[in-house]
């Protein structure tokens, strides 16, 4: 098969790879319908995560089941399935508590920018649609496998409630999906922090009521000004940088909550400052599997359309251009077609 391999910062190649095989009776092989480039893939592309040896890339996927291991009965060959970037058996104590992304048998997907993908823990990870969905719904379902599920978790972790005020820090695909989530959870006011006009337009389409262009402490001051001087009920941090994290923590009101889902890079949190702020903080890899049935239903009924975050579509063979376009902010998120 063919797939994406990163060799060094700025060096992603489309290469011939070994076809995936069933290695465990809990595995499945899927034929990729569509895949994509994630904002977190840009960390190694930019050299901010080390690439010590060439390796495949990608963790977002939807597709058709080709083969299943002997212990997989939840899905069967021919079905269209949606999975999560973190695989889970969905039976261990952590899974039963709703934290499938911390499954005791968790494996992270890392080879999905390819024509075929091996999915470990397929029994507990993959969710089949009732029938093959129309191709126009594939981007939305692909978003559910990570960015929509992660945006949903940001809102969930930040305890967005009906009638509340939510701030979204970050205007990438996760941040934009977090706007959708905040609206679906009933936030009355949704403030998107963005400096990019095309992303601002999409945030407003998704349900944002206000746009704030300031960053850092200037951004915090603007949020305080808009919320009677105290800050927002919920803040959804969808970037992962030190500045974004501090901006999120300082934008929440006493008694408010921050959900942080951006993969942290050089983030340090002052324990004493957090202690005296009375701000609740929760984050981590999103338990996407917990949300899959609900989010798949919302996409297929047309209630939400997170697939709009894909504003560039390329053949999988042009995967390197997909990275480049996102790195240069010429694209929010690149959809790849095998």
C-alpha positions in Angstrom: 0.0 0.0 0.0 1.0 3.7 -0.1 1.1 6.1 2.9 2.7 9.1 4.5 6.1 8.8 6.2 7.8 11.6 8.1 11.6 11.6 7.8 12.6 15.0 9.4 11.0 18.4 10.0 9.3 19.6 6.9 10.0 16.2 5.1 6.8 14.1 4.7 6.9 11.6 1.8 4.3 9.4 0.1 5.9 6.0 0.1 5.2 2.3 -0.5 4.6 0.5 2.9 3.9 -3.0 4.0 0.2 -3.9 3.9 -1.2 -4.0 7.4 -1.8 -7.5 8.8 -4.0 -8.9 11.6 -1.5 -9.3 14.4 -3.8 -9.9 17.3 -7.3 -11.5 17.4 -8.6 -8.1 18.5 -7.4 -6.3 15.4 -9.3 -5.1 12.3 -8.0 -3.9 8.9 -9.9 -1.1 7.3 -9.7 0.4 3.8 -9.5 4.2 4.3 -12.3 6.2 2.9 -10.8 9.6 3.8 -8.1 10.7 6.2 -6.5 14.0 7.0 -3.7 16.1 8.5 -4.2 17.1 12.2 -2.9 20.3 13.8 -0.9 18.1 16.2 0.9 16.6 13.2 2.5 20.0 12.7 4.5 19.6 15.9 6.9 17.1 14.4 6.6 18.9 11.0 7.9 22.0 12.6 10.6 20.2 14.6 8.9 20.9 17.9 8.5 17.1 18.5 11.6 15.1 17.7 11.6 12.7 14.7 14.4 10.3 15.6 13.6 7.8 12.8 11.3 7.8 9.8 7.8 6.6 10.7 4.2 6.7 9.3 1.9 9.5 10.2 -1.8 10.1 10.9 -4.4 9.2 13.5 -7.8 10.2 12.0 -9.7 7.8 9.9 -13.0 6.4 8.7 -13.3 3.6 6.2 -14.6 0.1 5.3 -13.8 -3.0 7.2 -11.7 -5.4 5.2 -10.8 -8.1 7.7 -11.3 -8.7 11.4 -9.5 -10.8 14.0 -11.1 -13.9 15.6 -12.3 -12.0 18.7 -13.9 -9.1 16.8 -17.7 -9.4 16.6 -18.9 -5.8 16.9 -18.0 -5.0 13.3 -17.8 -7.1 10.2 -16.2 -6.9 6.7 -18.0 -4.5 4.4 -19.2 -2.1 7.1 -18.4 1.6 7.2 -16.8 2.5 10.6 -15.6 5.4 12.6 -13.0 5.1 15.2 -10.9 7.1 17.6 -7.2 8.2 17.7 -6.9 6.3 21.0 -8.0 2.7 20.8 -9.8 1.1 23.7 -11.2 -2.3 24.7 -14.3 -0.5 26.1 -14.5 -3.1 28.9 -11.8 -2.2 31.4 -12.6 -0.1 34.5 -11.3 3.2 32.9 -13.5 2.6 29.9 -16.5 1.8 31.9 -16.0 5.0 33.7 -16.0 6.8 30.4 -12.3 7.4 30.0 -11.6 5.2 27.0 -8.6 7.4 26.0 -7.0 6.0 29.2 -7.9 2.4 28.6 -5.7 0.0 30.3 -5.0 -1.6 26.9 -4.8 1.7 25.0 -2.8 2.1 21.8 -2.6 5.4 20.0 -3.2 5.3 16.2 -0.3 6.6 14.2 -0.4 5.2 10.7 -3.7 6.5 9.3 -2.5 8.7 6.4 -2.5 5.6 4.3 -4.7 3.5 2.0 -5.2 0.8 4.7 -5.0 0.9 8.4 -4.7 -1.7 11.2 -6.9 -0.8 14.1 -6.0 -2.5 17.5 -8.8 -3.1 20.0 -11.2 -3.0 17.2 -14.0 -4.5 19.2 -14.2 -1.6 21.6 -12.9 1.2 19.3 -14.9 1.0 16.0 -18.5 2.1 15.6 -20.3 1.0 12.5 -22.9 3.1 10.8 -26.2 1.5 10.0 -25.5 1.7 6.3 -22.9 3.1 4.1 -23.2 6.9 4.5 -23.3 9.2 1.5 -19.9 10.4 0.5 -20.7 14.0 1.4 -21.0 13.0 5.0 -17.5 11.5 5.2 -15.7 14.7 6.1 -18.1 15.2 9.1 -17.6 11.7 10.3 -13.9 11.9 9.9 -14.0 15.1 12.1 -15.8 13.0 14.7 -12.8 10.6 15.0 -10.7 13.4 16.5 -11.3 17.1 16.2 -15.0 17.1 16.8 -14.7 14.6 19.6 -11.8 16.6 21.1 -13.8 19.9 20.8 -16.7 18.2 22.5 -14.5 17.0 25.3 -13.1 20.6 25.7 -16.7 21.8 26.3 -17.5 18.8 28.5 -14.4 19.3 30.6 -15.1 23.0 30.9 -18.6 22.2 32.1 -20.4 24.3 29.5 -24.0 24.6 30.6 -27.2 26.0 29.1 -27.2 29.8 29.4 -23.5 30.1 30.2 -20.7 32.1 28.7 -17.9 30.1 27.0 -14.6 31.3 25.6 -12.8 29.3 22.9 -9.0 29.8 22.8 -7.7 28.6 19.4 -9.2 28.9 15.9 -7.9 25.7 14.4 -10.1 22.7 13.6 -10.4 21.7 17.3 -11.3 25.2 18.4 -13.9 25.6 15.7 -15.4 22.2 16.6 -15.4 23.4 20.2 -17.6 26.3 19.2 -20.0 23.7 17.8 -19.9 21.8 21.0 -20.5 24.8 23.2 -23.5 25.7 21.1 -24.9 22.2 21.3 -24.5 22.2 25.0 -26.5 25.4 25.3 -24.0 28.2 25.9 -25.8 31.5 25.4 -22.6 33.4 24.6 -19.7 31.9 22.8 -16.6 34.1 22.4 -14.1 32.8 19.8 -10.6 34.2 20.0 -9.3 34.4 16.5 -7.2 36.7 14.3 -7.9 35.1 11.0 -10.9 36.3 9.0 -11.8 33.0 7.3 -11.8 31.2 10.6 -13.8 34.0 12.3 -16.5 33.5 9.6 -16.6 29.8 10.2 -16.7 30.3 14.0 -19.7 32.6 13.6 -21.4 30.1 11.3 -20.8 27.4 13.9 -22.4 29.5 16.6 -20.0 32.0 18.0 -21.6 35.2 19.2 -18.5 37.3 19.6 -15.0 37.5 18.1 -12.0 38.7 20.1 -8.8 39.3 18.2 -6.5 40.2 21.1 -4.1 37.6 22.5 -2.3 37.1 25.8 -3.1 39.5 28.6 -4.7 41.9 26.1 -7.1 39.1 25.3 -7.7 38.4 28.9 -8.5 42.0 29.5 -11.0 42.0 26.7 -12.7 38.9 28.0 -12.9 40.5 31.5 -14.4 43.7 29.9 -17.0 41.6 28.2 -18.0 39.6 31.3 -18.5 42.3 33.9 -14.9 42.1 35.1 -14.9 38.5 36.3 -14.3 36.2 33.3 -16.2 33.4 31.6 -18.0 30.5 33.1 -16.2 28.1 30.8 -12.9 28.4 28.8 -12.0 25.8 26.1 -8.2 25.8 25.5 -7.5 24.2 22.1 -3.9 25.2 21.3 -1.4 23.7 23.7 1.1 26.6 24.0 2.1 28.3 27.2 0.5 31.6 26.1 -2.8 29.9 25.2 -2.9 28.0 28.5 -2.3 31.1 30.6 -4.8 33.1 28.5 -7.4 30.4 29.2 -6.7 30.2 32.9 -6.9 34.0 33.3 -10.0 34.3 31.3 -12.1 32.0 33.5 -14.1 33.5 36.4 -13.6 32.3 40.0 -15.6 29.1 40.1 -15.4 28.7 36.4 -13.7 25.8 34.5 -11.0 25.4 31.9 -11.0 22.4 29.6 -7.6 22.0 28.0 -7.2 19.7 25.0 -4.3 21.2 23.1 -1.3 18.9 23.5 0.9 20.9 26.0 4.2 22.2 24.8 6.4 24.1 27.3 3.4 24.7 29.5 4.0 25.2 33.2 1.1 25.9 35.6 1.6 27.9 38.9 0.0 25.7 41.6 -0.4 28.6 44.0 -1.9 30.8 41.4 -4.4 28.1 40.4 -5.2 27.4 44.1 -6.2 31.0 44.7 -8.1 31.5 41.4 -10.8 29.0 42.3 -10.7 27.9 38.6 -11.3 24.2 37.9 -8.9 22.6 35.3 -9.4 19.4 33.4 -8.0 18.1 30.1 -6.1 15.4 28.4 -6.6 13.2 25.3 -10.3 13.2 24.6 -12.3 10.1 25.3 -13.7 10.2 21.8 -15.2 6.7 22.0 -17.5 7.9 24.8 -19.0 10.4 22.4 -18.9 8.5 19.1 -22.5 7.2 18.9 -24.0 10.5 19.8 -21.7 12.6 17.5 -22.1 10.2 14.5 -25.9 10.6 14.9 -25.7 14.4 15.0 -23.6 14.4 11.8 -25.8 11.9 9.9 -29.0 13.8 10.8 -27.4 17.1 9.7 -27.7 18.6 13.1 -24.0 19.5 13.0 -21.5 19.7 10.1 -18.0 19.7 11.5 -16.7 18.6 8.1 -16.7 22.3 7.1 -13.3 22.6 8.9 -11.8 20.9 5.9 -11.1 23.7 3.5 -8.5 22.0 1.4 -9.0 18.6 -0.3 -6.0 16.8 -1.8 -5.2 13.3 -3.1 -3.3 11.3 -0.5 -0.3 11.4 -2.8 -0.1 15.1 -2.2 0.0 14.7 1.6 3.2 16.9 1.9 1.3 19.8 0.4 -1.4 19.3 2.9 1.1 19.7 5.7 2.7 22.8 4.1 -0.7 24.5 3.6 -1.7 24.0 7.2 1.7 25.1 8.4 1.5 28.3 6.4 -2.2 28.8 7.5 -3.4 28.6 3.9 -5.7 25.9 5.2 -7.5 25.1 8.4 -7.4 21.4 7.9 -6.5 19.2 4.9 -8.7 16.3 3.8 -6.9 13.5 2.1 -8.5 11.1 -0.4 -6.7 7.8 -1.1 
